[in-house]
Amino acid sequence: MIQKIFLIRNIIIGFTGIFLGLIIGGIFSRILTVTDFIQIESDVYIINQLIVKNNPLDFLSIIVVSGIIVLVSAYIPLKKIKK
């Protein structure tokens, strides 16, 4: 019973972090896409503003890899509790 509670709580916390991170990251990425929020010194670099591209595949890969990390990090301590 303790193992099930431990696993469920870790998964809920992990996926909540993934969800909030994607929302906050998506908002900042959208802001950087539409505005000239970050200015770069054009005498030092070739460009004068940061160019951001929002690719849905990037967001999907972040969800998948982060989800795998959450599941593995929840399962490893659970396996040690069983022993």
N, C-alpha and C positions, 0 to 999 in steps of 0.2 A: 504494500500500500504506500509506503514512504517513497519507494522507488518511482511509482507512477506519479505521485504528486511532484516529486523532484523533476522528473522528465517533463511533465506538462508545464510547470512553472518556468523552467528554462526555455522551453520552446516558445511560450507566450511572450516572455521578456525579449528573446532574440528576434522574433518576427515583428514585435512592436518596434524595436529599434530599427530593423530593416525598413519597415513602412514609414516611420517618421523621417529616417535618413533620406529615403527616396523623395518624400514630399518636400523637405527642406532643400535638398540638393536640386530637385527639379525647379523649385521656385527661383533659387539663385542662378541656376543655369539659364532659365528663361529671362531673368532680369539682365544677365550678361549678354544674351543674344539680342535683345531689343534695344538696349541702351549702350552708351559709351562710358559705362561706370568705371572701368579700369583703363586709365590712360598710360601709355608707354612712351618714354622719351624717344621721339623720332630721330633725334640726332645720334643716338646710340644704336637703335635697332632699325630695321627696314620698315616695320609697320608702326603705326602710332596708337593702335588700340588692340585689345585682346579679342581674337576671333574665336567664337564658341559655336560648335555645331552640336545640336541635340539629335542623337541617333537612338531610336527605340531599341535597337539591338544591344546597345551599351547598357541601357537600363535593365533589359531582360537578363543579360549576363551577370549584372550586379545582383539581381534578385536570386538567380540560381546559385551562384557561388557563395553568396552570403547565407542562403538557406542551408546549403551543404555544411558550411562551417558551423552554423548554429546546431544542426542536428548532430554532427560529430562531437562538438564540444558539450552537448547535453548527454550524449551516450557514454562517453569515456568515463566520467565520474560515476555514472550509474553502474557501469560494469565493475568498477572498483568497490562499490557498495555491496554488490552481490557476493563478493569473496569473503 
